[in-house]
Amino acid sequence: MSLRSLNRIWKTIGFRITLWYIVIFILSFFALFSILYFYILSSLTQEDHQAISTKLKELEAEYNRGGLKALKDEIEFEQQAGKRGAYFVKLKGPGGGILYSKRPQWMRELEIRSIDNSTHWWLSLIRSAKGEQYLEIASSALPDGNTLQVGRSAVYRERLLERFRETFGGVIIVVIILGFGGGTLIAIRALLPVRNIINTVRTIEKGRLDARVSVRQTGDELEELSLLFNRMLQRIEELVSAMRSALDSVAHDLRTPMTRLRSTAENAIQSAEEMDTCREALSDCMEESEQIIMMLNTLMDISEAETGVMRLNPQRINIPTIIADVVDLYRYVAEDRDITIHVNIPEDIAFEADPVRLKQVIANLLDNAIKYTPKGGRVSIKAERDGSYVKLMIEDTGMGIAGEELPRIWDRLYRGKGALSQKGLGLGLSLVRAVVHAHNGHTEVLSREGEGTTFTIYLPL
């Protein structure tokens, strides 16, 4: 394996998670072993000390009862009885002279001289020349000034601890293997959502914008990351879809004005000697270009509103003032068609909205209402509070909309059968709904063919 490959593996999060897991796992095992080892050591040492102390008190009681002879008789009786666990016994005079000494055969190699002048209660680690045996000795001052010492081998305790250490040495290899396996498993499971995201991004790179990350119901941060990533992908897909739809709409609807522009220009060229014809052609070209610019601007506004990137300038506005400004723009058109505009708006309704965009919404609805209402008709504008919303209704007594057409009236460039006789781009209602949604509102429509239509918009207070 090359150095570059090793460096790449070292930099992966999965490898580092595995490594950290192994380190923590081994350290935890060492800590557990140390605690258990010292607990066993403490328990066995305490047990040995208790046994030595008990034997010391027994021999001290025998000595106090019958002197040195009673002490010897007790020790010889234990030897004849074959009791296990031989003890080292020494009796020293006040001057340090040895009055009596008894030790098993294996204890004769121990350096007993090192404790002759000792006055400590406990003495430990008195090793033999080979380093295999050692005693723990307890001393007691007798009433007559002598000192009684009793010792016991700690070899059994040491062998048990040695076996424990050897077992640990063998188990540590298993622990490392388990740590590596556990760390690898945890790294794989922990990074599974990240790998899903990577795979999803690779799928999207191939052109599949509908790809999504599979979400595991774990309730952790990685689940939240997957959900947020899917929302982002959904948002991107909507943006791309809106862009495609806008481009398709533009390509489809620009054909007619562009064809008229070309036809007008060709006619002007063919009759270039007539100045009036050229001027009229230029005027038609300007009108068509204005129509194209208006269409493009409207399509851009719709796309921005639907994708959430429209820049709004929310202000605290008074709805009667906004409606009065729009009605003033259309009053002369309505009077020309003998249409009455009736406004019923409470003065105390105010809320946050972009005044320019709201005027654009009301103007589109009012323009449609006047356009499709016959002479002598009526257009009513009402507003009221409806819970946490402002409900604005624009009702007309016009031609109405067929029931099968109602679901499609919000589509871009859609024009119903009754609208074909009127000028328009088929984008007004699409813009209305997009701007209202950008304000976190929604729209409704009720219509009966031949009786009229009511458009209702809901905007949050």
C-alpha positions in Angstrom: 0.0 0.0 0.0 1.4 3.4 -1.0 2.1 6.2 1.3 -0.6 8.3 -0.4 -3.2 5.6 0.3 -2.2 5.3 3.9 -2.3 9.1 4.3 -5.8 9.1 2.7 -7.0 6.4 5.1 -5.6 8.3 8.1 -7.5 11.4 7.1 -10.9 9.6 6.9 -13.3 10.3 9.7 -14.2 6.6 9.9 -10.6 5.6 10.6 -10.2 8.2 13.2 -13.5 7.2 14.9 -12.3 3.6 14.9 -8.9 4.6 16.3 -10.4 6.7 19.1 -12.8 3.9 19.9 -9.9 1.4 20.2 -7.9 3.8 22.4 -10.8 4.5 24.7 -11.8 0.8 24.8 -8.3 -0.3 25.8 -7.9 2.5 28.3 -11.2 1.6 29.9 -10.1 -2.0 30.0 -6.8 -1.0 31.7 -8.7 1.1 34.2 -11.1 -1.8 34.9 -8.2 -4.2 35.3 -6.3 -1.9 37.6 -9.3 -1.4 39.8 -10.0 -5.1 39.9 -6.3 -6.0 40.4 -5.8 -3.6 43.4 -9.1 -4.7 44.9 -8.0 -8.4 44.7 -4.6 -7.5 46.1 -6.1 -5.5 48.9 -8.6 -8.3 49.8 -5.9 -11.0 49.8 -3.4 -8.9 51.7 -6.1 -8.1 54.3 -6.9 -11.8 54.5 -3.2 -12.7 55.0 -2.8 -10.0 57.7 -5.9 -11.2 59.5 -4.6 -14.8 59.5 -1.1 -13.7 60.8 -2.7 -11.4 63.5 -4.9 -14.2 64.7 -2.0 -16.7 64.9 0.1 -14.0 66.7 -2.6 -13.5 69.3 -3.0 -17.3 69.8 0.8 -17.8 70.3 1.0 -14.8 72.5 -1.8 -16.2 74.7 0.0 -19.5 75.0 3.2 -17.8 76.0 1.5 -15.6 78.6 -0.2 -18.7 80.0 2.8 -21.1 80.2 5.9 -19.3 79.0 8.3 -20.6 76.4 7.5 -24.2 77.0 3.8 -23.7 76.3 4.7 -21.8 73.1 6.9 -24.7 71.9 4.3 -27.3 72.8 1.6 -25.4 70.8 3.9 -25.1 67.7 4.9 -28.8 67.9 1.2 -29.8 68.3 0.3 -28.0 65.2 3.1 -29.6 63.2 2.1 -33.1 64.4 -1.6 -32.4 63.6 -0.4 -31.6 60.0 -2.0 -28.2 59.8 -1.4 -26.4 56.5 -0.1 -23.0 56.2 3.2 -23.2 58.2 4.2 -20.1 60.1 7.5 -18.6 60.9 7.9 -18.0 64.7 10.7 -16.2 66.6 11.0 -15.1 70.2 13.6 -12.4 71.0 14.8 -11.2 74.3 15.0 -7.6 75.5 18.6 -7.3 74.2 17.7 -8.7 70.8 19.0 -12.2 71.5 17.1 -15.1 69.9 15.4 -17.2 72.6 13.5 -19.4 70.2 13.1 -19.7 66.4 11.0 -22.0 64.3 10.6 -21.9 60.5 9.6 -24.4 57.8 12.2 -25.9 55.6 11.6 -23.6 52.7 12.0 -20.5 54.9 15.6 -21.3 55.8 16.8 -19.5 52.6 15.2 -16.3 53.8 17.4 -13.5 55.2 15.9 -13.6 58.6 18.8 -11.4 60.0 17.3 -8.4 58.3 14.4 -8.5 60.9 16.3 -9.3 64.0 16.5 -5.7 65.3 13.2 -4.5 63.7 10.6 -3.0 65.9 7.9 -2.5 63.2 4.6 -4.2 63.6 4.5 -5.3 60.0 7.4 -6.3 57.8 7.0 -7.4 54.2 8.9 -8.4 51.1 11.6 -10.4 52.8 12.6 -12.3 49.8 14.6 -15.5 49.4 17.9 -15.6 47.5 16.0 -16.8 44.4 13.4 -14.2 44.8 10.6 -16.7 44.8 9.4 -16.6 48.4 8.9 -13.8 50.9 7.3 -13.4 54.3 5.0 -10.9 55.9 5.8 -10.7 59.6 4.0 -9.2 62.6 5.6 -8.4 65.9 4.2 -8.1 69.4 5.9 -6.9 72.6 5.3 -9.3 75.5 4.8 -8.3 79.2 8.2 -9.7 80.2 10.0 -7.5 77.7 10.5 -10.1 75.1 9.2 -9.8 71.5 7.2 -12.4 69.6 7.3 -12.4 65.8 5.0 -14.5 63.6 5.3 -14.6 59.8 3.6 -16.3 56.9 4.5 -16.8 53.3 2.7 -14.6 50.7 3.6 -16.9 47.8 0.1 -18.1 47.2 -1.2 -14.6 47.0 1.6 -13.7 44.6 1.0 -16.7 42.4 -2.7 -15.9 42.2 -1.9 -12.3 41.2 0.7 -13.5 38.7 -1.9 -15.7 37.0 -4.3 -12.8 37.0 -1.6 -10.7 35.2 -0.9 -13.4 32.7 -4.6 -13.7 32.0 -4.7 -10.0 31.4 -1.8 -10.3 28.9 -3.7 -12.9 26.9 -7.0 -11.1 27.1 -5.6 -7.7 25.9 -5.1 -9.1 22.4 -8.8 -10.1 22.3 -9.7 -6.7 23.7 -7.8 -5.0 20.8 -9.5 -7.2 18.3 -12.9 -6.4 19.8 -12.1 -2.7 20.0 -11.2 -2.7 16.4 -14.3 -4.5 15.4 -16.5 -2.4 17.6 -14.9 0.8 16.4 -15.3 -0.2 12.8 -19.0 -1.1 13.3 -19.7 2.2 15.2 -17.9 4.2 12.5 -19.9 2.5 9.7 -23.2 3.0 11.5 -22.4 6.6 12.6 -21.3 7.6 9.1 -24.0 5.8 7.2 -26.2 9.0 6.9 -23.1 10.9 5.6 -22.4 8.1 3.1 -26.0 8.3 2.0 -25.6 12.0 1.5 -22.4 11.4 -0.6 -24.2 8.8 -2.7 -27.2 11.1 -3.2 -25.0 13.9 -4.3 -23.2 11.6 -6.8 -26.7 10.6 -8.1 -27.7 14.2 -8.5 -24.4 14.9 -10.4 -25.7 12.4 -13.0 -28.9 14.5 -13.5 -31.3 12.9 -11.1 -32.7 15.8 -9.2 -35.4 13.7 -7.5 -32.8 11.7 -5.5 -33.2 11.9 -1.7 -31.3 10.8 1.3 -32.8 7.9 3.2 -33.7 9.0 6.7 -33.3 6.7 9.7 -35.7 7.4 12.6 -33.0 7.8 15.2 -33.9 11.2 16.6 -30.2 12.3 16.6 -28.3 15.1 14.8 -27.6 13.0 11.8 -31.3 12.4 11.2 -31.8 16.2 11.4 -28.9 16.7 9.0 -30.5 14.2 6.5 -33.9 16.0 6.8 -32.4 19.4 6.3 -30.4 18.1 3.3 -33.6 16.6 1.8 -35.3 19.9 2.3 -32.5 21.7 0.6 -32.7 19.2 -2.3 -36.4 19.8 -2.5 -35.8 23.5 -2.6 -33.2 23.1 -5.3 -35.5 20.9 -7.4 -38.3 23.4 -7.1 -36.0 26.2 -8.2 -34.7 24.3 -11.2 -38.3 23.2 -12.1 -39.5 26.8 -11.8 -36.6 27.9 -14.0 -37.4 25.3 -16.6 -41.1 26.1 -16.5 -40.3 29.8 -16.9 -38.0 29.2 -19.8 -40.6 26.9 -21.4 -43.3 29.5 -20.9 -41.1 32.2 -22.3 -40.1 30.1 -25.3 -43.7 29.2 -26.0 -45.2 32.6 -25.6 -42.5 34.7 -27.2 -43.1 33.1 -30.6 -46.3 35.1 -31.3 -44.9 38.6 -30.6 -41.6 37.7 -32.2 -43.4 36.5 -35.3 -45.5 39.7 -35.4 -42.3 41.8 -35.0 -40.7 39.9 -37.9 -43.8 40.2 -40.1 -44.1 44.0 -39.4 -40.4 44.6 -40.1 -40.6 42.6 -43.4 -43.7 44.6 -44.5 -41.9 47.8 -43.7 -38.9 46.8 -45.7 -41.1 45.8 -48.7 -42.8 49.2 -48.6 -39.8 51.3 -47.6 -40.8 54.1 -49.9 -43.8 55.0 -47.8 -42.7 56.8 -44.6 -46.1 56.5 -42.9 -46.0 52.7 -43.3 -42.5 52.6 -41.8 -43.6 54.8 -38.8 -46.5 52.6 -38.2 -44.3 49.5 -38.4 -41.9 51.0 -35.9 -44.8 51.8 -33.6 -46.0 48.2 -33.8 -42.5 46.9 -33.1 -42.3 49.1 -30.0 -45.7 47.9 -28.8 -44.7 44.3 -29.3 -41.3 44.8 -27.6 -43.1 46.4 -24.6 -45.4 43.4 -24.5 -42.4 41.1 -24.5 -40.6 43.1 -21.7 -43.8 43.0 -19.6 -44.1 39.3 -20.1 -40.5 38.7 -19.1 -40.8 40.9 -16.0 -44.0 39.2 -14.9 -42.5 35.7 -15.4 -39.4 36.7 -13.4 -41.6 38.1 -10.6 -43.7 34.8 -10.5 -40.5 32.7 -10.5 -39.0 34.8 -7.7 -42.1 34.6 -5.6 -42.7 30.9 -6.1 -39.1 30.0 -5.2 -38.9 32.3 -2.2 -36.2 34.6 -3.5 -38.5 37.6 -4.2 -37.3 40.6 -2.2 -40.2 42.0 -0.1 -40.2 45.2 1.7 -42.7 44.6 4.5 -44.2 47.6 6.2 -47.1 48.3 8.5 -49.8 49.3 6.1 -53.4 50.4 6.3 -55.5 48.3 3.9 -58.1 51.0 3.2 -55.4 53.4 1.9 -53.9 50.7 -0.3 -57.3 49.8 -1.9 -58.2 53.5 -2.3 -55.0 54.1 -4.3 -55.7 51.1 -6.6 -59.4 51.9 -7.1 -58.5 55.5 -8.1 -56.4 54.0 -11.0 -59.4 52.0 -12.3 -62.3 54.3 -11.5 -62.3 56.0 -14.9 -62.1 52.7 -16.7 -65.0 51.4 -14.6 -67.1 54.5 -15.2 -66.4 54.2 -19.0 -68.0 50.7 -18.9 -70.8 51.8 -16.5 -69.4 49.5 -13.8 -69.9 50.4 -10.1 -67.0 49.8 -7.7 -68.2 49.4 -4.2 -65.7 49.4 -1.3 -66.4 48.2 2.2 -63.2 48.2 4.3 -63.0 48.8 8.1 -60.6 51.6 8.9 -58.8 49.7 11.7 -57.3 46.8 9.7 -53.5 47.1 9.5 -50.8 44.4 9.0 -47.3 43.8 7.7 -46.9 43.5 3.9 -45.0 44.9 0.9 -47.3 47.8 -0.2 -46.0 47.7 -3.8 -46.6 44.0 -4.2 -49.9 44.2 -2.5 -51.1 46.9 -4.8 -49.9 44.7 -7.7 -52.1 41.8 -6.4 -55.2 44.0 -5.9 -54.7 45.7 -9.3 -54.6 42.4 -11.1 -57.7 41.1 -9.5 -59.6 44.4 -10.0 -58.4 44.6 -13.6 -59.8 41.1 -14.3 -63.1 41.9 -12.5 -63.7 45.1 -14.6 -62.5 43.4 -17.8 -64.9 40.5 -17.6 -67.9 42.3 -16.1 -70.4 43.5 -18.6 -71.7 47.1 -18.7 -73.9 48.0 -15.8 -72.3 45.4 -13.6 -70.9 45.8 -10.1 -67.5 45.1 -8.4 -67.3 44.8 -4.7 -64.2 45.0 -2.5 -64.5 43.9 1.1 -62.0 43.2 3.9 -62.4 41.7 7.4 -60.5 40.0 10.1 -60.7 36.2 10.0 -58.8 34.8 13.0 -55.1 35.6 12.5 -55.6 36.6 8.9 -57.0 39.5 6.9 -59.5 38.3 4.4 -59.7 40.5 1.3 -62.5 39.7 -1.2 -63.0 41.1 -4.7 -66.4 40.1 -6.1 -67.8 40.8 -9.5 -71.1 40.2 -11.4 -69.3 39.2 -14.6 -69.3 36.2 -16.9 -68.0 33.7 -14.3 -65.6 30.8 -14.8 -66.6 27.3 -15.9 -66.1 24.7 -13.2 -63.7 22.6 -15.2 -61.5 25.7 -15.7 -61.2 26.7 -12.1 -58.2 24.5 -11.2 -56.2 25.8 -14.2 -56.7 29.5 -13.8 -53.6 29.9 -11.7 -51.4 28.2 -14.3 -49.0 30.4 -16.2 -50.1 31.6 -19.6 -53.5 29.9 -19.2 -56.5 31.8 -20.6 -60.0 30.5 -20.3 -62.5 30.3 -23.2 -64.1 33.5 -22.1 -60.8 35.4 -21.9 -59.7 34.8 -25.4 -61.5 37.9 -26.6 -59.7 40.2 -24.2 -56.1 41.3 -24.3 -53.8 39.7 -21.7 -50.8 37.6 -21.1 -52.4 34.9 -19.0 -50.0 35.6 -16.1 -52.0 37.9 -13.8 -53.5 35.2 -11.6 -50.3 33.3 -11.5 -48.6 36.4 -10.2 -51.4 37.0 -7.6 -51.0 33.6 -6.1 -47.2 33.7 -6.1 -47.1 37.1 -4.3 -49.7 36.0 -1.8 -47.8 32.8 -1.0 -44.6 34.9 -0.7 -46.4 36.8 2.1 -47.3 33.4 3.8 -50.9 33.8 2.7 -53.2 31.8 0.4 -55.9 32.3 -2.2 -59.4 31.0 -2.9 -61.9 31.4 -5.7 -65.6 30.8 -6.0 -67.4 31.2 -9.3 -70.7 30.4 -11.1 -70.8 30.7 -14.8 -73.0 33.6 -15.8 -73.3 35.0 -12.3 -69.9 36.2 -11.3 -66.7 35.4 -9.5 -65.3 36.0 -6.0 -61.5 36.0 -5.4 -60.5 35.8 -1.7 -56.9 36.3 -0.5 -55.8 35.6 3.1 -52.8 37.5 4.5 -51.4 37.0 8.0 -52.0 39.9 10.5 
